[in-house]
Amino acid sequence: MVFKRLLGSLGVGGPAVDTVLDPGAATPGGVLSGQVHLKGGNADFTVEHITLELVAHVEAEHEDGEATGTVVFHRHVIGGNFRLVEGEQRSVPFSFPLPWETPITELYGQGLGIALGVRTELGVSGAKDKGDMDPLAVRPLPAQEAVLEAFGQLGFGFKSADLELGHIRGTGQQLPFYQEIELAPAPQYAHRINEIEVTFLAGPAGLEVVLEADRRGGFFSEGHDALNRHTVGHHDVERTDWNTEVDGWIRQLVEQRTAYGHHDSYGHGDHPYGGHHEEHGYRSGPGMGTAVAAGAAGLAVGVVGGMVAAEAVDEIGDFFEGEEEEGDEG
């Protein structure tokens, strides 16, 4: 165990904490479990609460350009109201469901350059202090994996992924940010589009799949974005020809005559899951559009090739180090 001593508001002699997640990647809407290990300080303390925060590294657009920041997108109290005596070691188990819209951080074991973390907050003797920060790995749901697999089978390649602050109008989005997975076009579409961005908005019954294409311009026209969305039930995974389904989505997208991808005011609405409904929507700001460079070779035959680029690893490392330093300062 690697305990992190709480040095801020509690002083050097305060308790120490080490949060350990159970092995393996979680899934959106699935259970996150593990244990919080506590080690008493040089005096007795009353632990009023132990709270776990789910934290994301999110990109945003503002008047002066682009910025990144931290968003807490879920909090769960796992225990409290007990006495931690001097030098005592105690473990508190936890288990709770992740939000359905939790972004995915890996595909087939390969990182996508997305930084999610679990941060431990201890309320002790009337003070709050941040404990350790642990990376959170999230793999896709079967329906998400099936869609991405189909893109790979159709020849699309992985470029990058990011989290953008804002809402996509016309969807049932719940979190204050959304994930974009950027794909390089398959050869048969390379003359029509520069890239496709895929966003999954999962819920208990299924997914909203939002597709946005950066379309190339012709000799007499400018390129512009096109956007549409589809709903897929979780039960559709095993009974759908996903290559045919996704290829149809792409063809609809590239043939759209009207631009839908402009940024607009905040807004969201509920939409029932069922079948493969298609509908046009709007992305709403703020959102960055540029992504963490993830350097994967592609979704060749449905599998992300290559590893996350060094700059993405550095950025993820900086995220966790920065958060822990902030916690140290109290």
N, C-alpha and C positions, 0 to 999 in steps of 0.2 A: 504494500500500500504506500502511496505517496501522499501524505497528509499536507494540506495547505493551511498554514497557520493564519488565523484571522488577526491582522495587524492594525486594522483601521480604528474604528470607534471603540473596539473592545480592549485595545492595548496589546502589548507584546505577550502578556500572559494569558491571552484569551484561548478559547478552544480551537481545535484544528478540524478540518473536514476533508474527506476524500469521497467523491461520488464515483461509483463504478457501475457502468451500464452492463447489462447482460450481453454476452457475445452475439454477434450477427447484426445485420442491418434490419431496421424496422421498416414498416410500410405505412403509407398514408392511411389514417383511420385504424391502424393496428395498435397493438399494445407496446408501450415502452416500459421496460422494467429494469430493476437493478437494486442497488443498496447505497445508502449514504452512511459512511463510516465516520463517527465522531470520536474525538480524543479530547478529554477534559484538559483544561488549562491549569494554572497554578492556584486556582481557587474554585469554589463551587459556583455554577452558573445556572440560571433558569432558562431553558430553551423554550421560548414562547411559540415559535413555529419554524418549520423547515419547508421552504418553498423552492420548487424547481421551475426555472424559466426556460422556455424554448426561444432561442435567439437566432436571428438571421442577419447576414451581411447583405444589405440591400443598396441598390443604386437608385439615384434620383436625379432629376433635371431641375435646375433653378435658373434664375435670371443671369447669374454669373457663369453658368456652365454646368458641368457635371459634378456630382458629389456622391460619396458613399457614406453609409452610416449603419447603425445597429437598430434593429426593430425586435422588440419582445412580442412574439405572436401567441404565446400561451403561458399561463401560470397555473401551477397545481401545488396545493399545500399537501404534503405527504405525512406530516406529523407535528408534534409539539406539546407544550404544556407538561414538561417533565424537568426534573433536576439532573444536571450533569455534574457529578462531583469531581473534585480535583483528581486529575490523572485517569479518570474512568474512560474505558473504550466501549462504545455502543454502536450497534448497527441498526439502521432503520430501513426496512425493505419498502419498495414502492412499485406500483404498477398502475398505469393510467393510459387511456387512448390518446393517440396523436390526433390533431385536427386533420380532417380529410384532405385539406388543401396543402398539407405539409409538402414542400418541394422535394423532389428526388435528387439525391446527391451522387448516385452511381448507377451504372447500367452494365450488367454482366460483370460486376466486380470492378469496373473501371470508373474512376472518379470523373465527375463532370465539371469540376471547378466551382462548385457551390459550397459555401461555408455556412453550416448550421451548427449550433452548439446548445448544450444543456448547462445552464448556470445555476449554482446553488446559492440560495440566500438563507442566512440564519438570522432569526430574530432572537436575540439573547439579552436578557436583563434590561429590557427597554430600548435596546439599540439594534439596528439592522446592519448586517455586514455581508458582503459578497464573498462566497467561497470559491471553489475551483470551477473551471470552465472546461467542459468535455466535448469533443467533436461528436456530432450526431450523424450517423450514416443511415440513409433512407433509400431503399430500393423501390422500383416501380411496382404498382399493382399489375395483375395479369392483363387488364385491358390496356394500361399504359404501355406495357412491354409489347403487347401485340401490335399496337399502332406503330411504335418505333421500329419494331422488327420489320413491319411491312415497308416503311420508308427505306430501311437498309436493303431489303430484297429488291426494291424498285431502283436502287442505285444512288440514293441520296447519301451524303456523307456528313458526319458530325463536324460542326465548326466550333461552337461554343455554347455556353449556357449562362444565364444570369437571372437575378431577381430584380424586378423593377417596381418601384413604389407607384401606386395608383390602382385604379379599377378599370375593368373592361365593361363598358356599358352594355346592357342587355343580357348580362349573365347573372348567375346566382352567386357570384364571388363573395366570400366571407372575409378573407384576410385582407390586410391593407396593402398587399403587394401580390404580384403574380410572377410565375417563372416562365421564361422564354428559352426554348431549346432551338438554337439556330442550325439549320441544315443547308449544306451546299447542294445545288440542284443536280439531279440525275442528268446524264448526257442528253437524254431525249427532251429535257426541258431547259437546258442551259441557254438556249437562244431566246427563251421567253422570260426567265426569271433569274435574278441574282442570288436569291436565297429564300428559304421558307422558315418562318418562326412558328414553333408549335407550343401551345400553352394548354396544360391540363388543369381543369377545375373539377376535382373529384368530390363526390358526395356519397351518402349511404347507398343510393340506388345505382349510381353509375358515374359517367364522366361527361363534362362538356369539353370538347376538343376545339380549341380556337386556332385557326390557321391564318397566318398573314404572309403574303407573298410580296417581295420587293420585285416588281416587274420591270423588265427592260423596256426602254423606249425604242421606237422605230425611227425611220428617217424623218417623218413628219409629225412625230408625237413624242411627248416626254414620258419617261417611265414614272410609275406611281404604285402605291401600295394597294393591294386588294385583301379583303378580310372576310372570312365566313366562319361559321361554327357548326358543330355537329354534336348530337347527344348519343351516347352509347351506354347501354346497360351492362353491369358487371356480368350478367348471365349470357351476354352475346359473345363472349370470348371464344368459346369452343365451337360455336355454330356459324361463324362468319368467315368468309374468304377475305381476309384482311388485305391481301395484295390488291384484289379487285376493288374493294371498298375504298381504300386509301387512294388508289389511282383515280377513282371517280371524284373524290374530294379535290385532288390536285387539278384535274381537268376543269372542274367547275371554277376553281380559283383563278386559273390562268386565263379563262375565257370571260371572266367578269368584265363588263364594259365600264362600270362605274367604280370610282375609288371609294373605298370604305375605311381605309386605315388611318384617317386623320385623328389627331388628339382632340379630346373634347372635355367637357366638365365631368366631375365625378358623377357616378350613377351606377346602380345595379338593380337587377330585378330577378325574381325567381323564374325558373323554367323547369318543367317536369322532365325527368329522364324517360326514355323509352324509344326503342327503335333506333333509327339513324337519321334523326331530324336534322335538317340543314337550315341555317338562318344567317343572315348578315348581321354584323354587330359593329361596335365601335370601341376602339381602345381609348381610354381616358387618361390624362396626365395626372401627375408628372411621371415620366418614364424615360430611361436613358437611351435605349436603343443600341448602345455599344455594350459589349459583354466582356467578362473575364475571358482572356485568351486561353483556350483549353487544349489546343494543339493535338487533338486526336486525329488519327489518319482518316477515319471515316466510320460510317455504320456499315462497312462492307459485309454483305451477307447477313445484315442485321446485328452485327456485333461491333461495338465501339472499338476501333483499332487505335493502338498507341496509348500513351500515358498522358496525364495532365501536364501541360508545359510548366517549366520551372517557375515562370513568373506567376502562374496561378497558384502553385504550391506556396510560393513566398507570400502571396496576398492572403491566402487562407491562414498561414502561420502567423502573419502579422495581426490578423483579426483576433485570433485566440490570445496571442501575447498581449495585445493592446487591451483586451477586455480584462485579463487577469491583472495587468498593471493598474487599471482603473479600479478594480476591486481592492487592490492593496492600499490604494490611496484613501479608501473608505468612502 
